[in-house]
Amino acid sequence: MTAQPLPRMTPWVEGIHAYVPGKAKLADRPVVARLASNENPFGPSPRAIAAMQSVLADSHRYPDPAATALREALGAHHGIDPARIICGTGSDEILHLIAGAFAGPGDEIVHVRHGFAVYDIATRRVGATPVVAPDADWICDVDAVLAAVTDRTRVVFLANPNNPTGTLISAAEVRRLHAGLPSDCVFALDAAYAEFAEGLYEDGIGLANEHANVVAVRTFSKLYGLAAQRIGWGYAAPALIDAMHRIRAPFNVPTTGQAAAIAALADTEWAAMTREHTLRWRNWLSTEITALGNAGLRAVPSAANFVLVEFAADGPVTAAAANEALMADGILARHLAVQNMPNCIRISIGTEAETRAAAASLRAFVARATAA
Ligand SMILES: *Cc1c(COP(=O)(O)O)cnc(C)c1O
């Protein structure tokens, strides 16, 4: 008997490596610090929690498909037109909508090497071809991105600050990148970590006000501590928003998420507290890592809520061994071997105690490993 043919995935889906999330648990010991997914260690604002509780009894009703109140709150908060905002199931959905609305088989989508892992998946999912521009010392190289653009490029994805590197390019560099793109190429500026950047910074909202080919992408998962509620948004010219609405899931942000996001935006004190804590402990952790420079560790300068630790390829200790040592101490960080960065560990900023525990674990590991 001949075997019946089985359903086959498309060749482009076959090319996708499924997203590998950060670890949330250890098999054999309690977790001391969960620093693998750039989450807010304090949780959401208490006002966001209360807002979610207040709508739980409406759970039998579909959420507002247009997220009207949330878009109005975002419009007021950022001084922008709510009609130009689209909300998504996390900003991940917004990234997929951009790829799906503007690219397909035969088209190219450019992103930076060592960029956010979802860009490759979103590109391949729609049958488009990912084109990877080399970076320079973990930083986006604008000339390399522009050199990767061809007449088939439909979208350029850029995370700024970038994940997993934490690096930032200046407002002037972002604008130079945009100015070098053809007007029919979408520039998707993913500002998931916008609130942690300092100095002259372009979050994409200004660019999207001025140009018809820019989407500013934002999330409530990082600063606002609402990762479980899956709330992201995009801001762009009406024609781009219209295209994205055609393919989004109709009820893509739950009622709890919409209510939580509105309350979180209003709690500016909670957001400021998280931001100040993050910047302070990011600098502290970077200094601690720099002090381990003799063992080949380096803190890549970060503008986000995490620090990328690079281990010298020929140094006395490896990132893989350091990650094992962290896990033995109950600390979950992200070893980036799956992203072709085997010499790097990304450590999210936790509470003071968590961040201190991570640094102490690394210090003790280095001391053990380098003791003669
Ligand atoms: C975390 C992250 C996102 C996605 O966040 P959502 O939870 O889907 O909103 C998007 N882009 C970058 C660069 C991120 O690090």
The ligand as an SDF file (V2000), in Angstrom:
LIG
                    3D

 15 15  0  0  0  0  0  0  0  0999 V2000
    9.9640   42.7380   23.5510 C   0  0  0  0  0  0  0  0  0  0  0  0
   10.0550   43.3170   22.1620 C   0  0  0  0  0  0  0  0  0  0  0  0
    8.9490   43.4620   21.3320 C   0  0  0  0  0  0  0  0  0  0  0  0
    7.6490   42.7510   21.5270 C   0  0  0  0  0  0  0  0  0  0  0  0
    6.9260   42.9690   22.5230 O   0  0  0  0  0  0  0  0  0  0  0  0
    5.3830   42.5720   22.6440 P   0  0  0  0  0  0  0  0  0  0  0  0
    5.3290   41.9090   23.9470 O   0  0  0  0  0  0  0  0  0  0  0  0
    4.9680   41.6990   21.5190 O   0  0  0  0  0  0  0  0  0  0  0  0
    4.7170   43.8980   22.5740 O   0  0  0  0  0  0  0  0  0  0  0  0
    9.0900   44.0580   20.1000 C   0  0  0  0  0  0  0  0  0  0  0  0
   10.2770   44.4940   19.6930 N   0  0  0  0  0  0  0  0  0  0  0  0
   11.3710   44.3810   20.4360 C   0  0  0  0  0  0  0  0  0  0  0  0
   12.6630   44.8850   19.9150 C   0  0  0  0  0  0  0  0  0  0  0  0
   11.2980   43.7620   21.6930 C   0  0  0  0  0  0  0  0  0  0  0  0
   12.4010   43.5830   22.4040 O   0  0  0  0  0  0  0  0  0  0  0  0
  1  2  1  0
  2  3  1  0
  2 14  2  0
  3  4  1  0
  3 10  2  0
  4  5  1  0
  5  6  1  0
  6  7  2  0
  6  8  1  0
  6  9  1  0
 10 11  1  0
 11 12  2  0
 12 13  1  0
 12 14  1  0
 14 15  1  0
M  END
$$$$
